[in-house]
Amino acid sequence: MSSKQWLVYILRCKDGSFYTGITSDLTKRLPAHQDGTASRYTRSRLPVKLVYLESAANRSAATKRELMIKRMSRSRKEILLRPRKNSPTSQDRKAAKKQTNSTRG
């Protein structure tokens, strides 16, 4: 049994398109995309930006989720990329906004 953590990720390319992939080593995979050595699709659409990340139980689950995302319409992917109400990102934004408002006056 492998102890690797598998991740599903979405990149936004320079042309605005999305690239969905899986990896067990994001620290190597992202620079490979930026260098143009990770995929033919992203090579001609540099630079790319990581816009979504999701963990998976194993490689099989990651592959299934990747295919599910790839089959989504663009509008459905945009919804997936929106920050969720209770996610750490949205909580951080709320705290920053609250702090900004309290220092204004």
C-alpha positions as CSV (number, residue, x, y, z in Angstrom):
1,M,0.0,0.0,0.0
2,S,1.4,3.4,-1.0
3,S,1.6,6.3,1.4
4,K,1.7,9.0,-1.3
5,Q,-0.9,11.7,-1.1
6,W,-2.5,12.2,-4.5
7,L,-3.8,15.6,-5.6
8,V,-6.1,16.8,-8.3
9,Y,-5.3,20.3,-9.5
10,I,-6.5,22.9,-12.0
11,L,-4.3,25.4,-13.7
12,R,-5.5,28.6,-15.4
13,C,-3.4,29.1,-18.6
14,K,-2.4,32.4,-20.1
15,D,-5.1,32.1,-22.7
16,G,-7.7,31.7,-19.9
17,S,-8.3,28.0,-20.5
18,F,-8.1,25.4,-17.8
19,Y,-5.8,22.4,-17.4
20,T,-6.7,19.6,-15.0
21,G,-4.2,17.0,-13.8
22,I,-3.1,14.8,-10.9
23,T,0.2,14.5,-9.1
24,S,1.7,13.0,-6.0
25,D,4.4,15.7,-5.9
26,L,3.0,19.2,-6.5
27,T,6.4,20.9,-5.6
28,K,7.9,19.2,-8.7
29,R,4.9,19.2,-11.0
30,L,4.1,23.0,-10.9
31,P,7.7,24.0,-11.9
32,A,7.6,21.4,-14.6
33,H,4.4,23.1,-16.0
34,Q,6.1,26.5,-15.8
35,D,9.2,25.2,-17.6
36,G,7.0,23.7,-20.3
37,T,8.1,20.2,-19.6
38,A,5.0,18.8,-17.9
39,S,2.4,18.7,-20.7
40,R,2.1,19.7,-24.4
41,Y,-1.1,21.5,-23.6
42,T,0.3,23.9,-21.1
43,R,3.7,24.3,-22.9
44,S,2.1,26.7,-25.4
45,R,-0.1,28.5,-22.9
46,L,2.5,29.7,-20.4
47,P,2.5,31.0,-17.8
48,V,0.0,28.9,-15.8
49,K,-1.4,29.6,-12.4
50,L,-2.6,27.1,-9.8
51,V,-6.3,27.9,-9.1
52,Y,-7.6,24.7,-7.5
53,L,-6.3,21.9,-5.4
54,E,-8.1,18.8,-4.0
55,S,-6.7,15.8,-2.2
56,A,-7.7,12.3,-3.1
57,A,-7.5,9.0,-1.2
58,N,-5.3,7.3,-3.8
59,R,-4.3,7.4,-7.5
60,S,-7.4,5.7,-8.6
61,A,-9.7,8.3,-6.8
62,A,-7.5,11.1,-8.2
63,T,-7.9,9.9,-11.7
64,K,-11.6,9.5,-11.4
65,R,-12.0,13.0,-10.0
66,E,-9.7,14.4,-12.7
67,L,-12.0,12.8,-15.4
68,M,-15.1,14.1,-13.7
69,I,-13.6,17.7,-13.7
70,K,-12.5,17.4,-17.3
71,R,-16.0,16.5,-18.3
72,M,-17.5,19.6,-16.6
73,S,-18.5,22.6,-18.6
74,R,-16.4,25.7,-18.3
75,S,-19.2,27.4,-16.2
76,R,-19.3,24.4,-13.8
77,K,-15.5,24.6,-13.4
78,E,-15.8,28.4,-12.6
79,I,-18.3,27.5,-9.9
80,L,-15.9,24.9,-8.5
81,L,-13.1,27.5,-8.3
82,R,-15.2,29.9,-6.3
83,P,-14.1,30.2,-2.6
84,R,-16.6,28.3,-0.3
85,K,-18.2,30.1,2.5
86,N,-16.5,28.1,5.3
87,S,-13.2,27.5,3.6
88,P,-10.0,28.9,5.2
89,T,-9.6,31.3,2.2
90,S,-13.0,32.9,2.7
91,Q,-12.5,33.1,6.4
92,D,-9.1,34.8,5.9
93,R,-10.8,37.3,3.5
94,K,-13.6,38.0,6.0
95,A,-11.0,38.7,8.8
96,A,-8.9,40.9,6.5
97,K,-12.0,42.9,5.5
98,K,-13.2,43.3,9.0
99,Q,-9.7,44.5,10.1
100,T,-9.6,47.0,7.2
101,N,-13.0,48.3,8.1
102,S,-12.2,48.7,11.8
103,T,-9.1,50.7,11.0
104,R,-10.9,53.2,8.8
105,G,-12.6,55.0,11.4
